Amino acid sequence: MADDKHGDDAHAQPHFETPEHEKTWIDHPKNVTKIVYALYAVCALLIVIDPFVHKHSPFAIEHTWAFYAVYGFVACVGLVLASKMLRKILIKPEDYYDR
């Protein structure tokens, strides 16, 4: 039964020889810093031009300056805080699966 296709390695993934990880432009910390600063600049630009953009929203609060930036930030902070509280409820003891 040397050619039995239902053996242990029938579902094994093929092994490919890959070269050593080659550094790309994103691997250099200086370039990552440039990307972060570019994202900061885009966010600042969007907040600056916000008063000049006509909005078609049904609620008056959405017309306030930087509403969506503040709303997004508050929502992200709320998600992080909610996940911390949820972790306290759902966490299992370290030896839970050993019992």
Rosetta blueprint (number, residue, H / E / L):
1 M L
2 A L
3 D L
4 D L
5 K L
6 H L
7 G L
8 D H
9 D H
10 A H
11 H L
12 A L
13 Q L
14 P L
15 H L
16 F L
17 E L
18 T L
19 P L
20 E L
21 H L
22 E L
23 K L
24 T L
25 W H
26 I H
27 D H
28 H L
29 P H
30 K H
31 N H
32 V H
33 T H
34 K H
35 I H
36 V H
37 Y H
38 A H
39 L H
40 Y H
41 A H
42 V H
43 C H
44 A H
45 L H
46 L H
47 I H
48 V H
49 I H
50 D H
51 P H
52 F H
53 V L
54 H L
55 K L
56 H L
57 S L
58 P L
59 F L
60 A H
61 I H
62 E H
63 H H
64 T L
65 W L
66 A L
67 F H
68 Y H
69 A H
70 V H
71 Y H
72 G H
73 F H
74 V H
75 A H
76 C H
77 V H
78 G H
79 L H
80 V H
81 L H
82 A H
83 S H
84 K H
85 M H
86 L H
87 R H
88 K H
89 I H
90 L H
91 I L
92 K L
93 P L
94 E L
95 D L
96 Y H
97 Y H
98 D H
99 R L
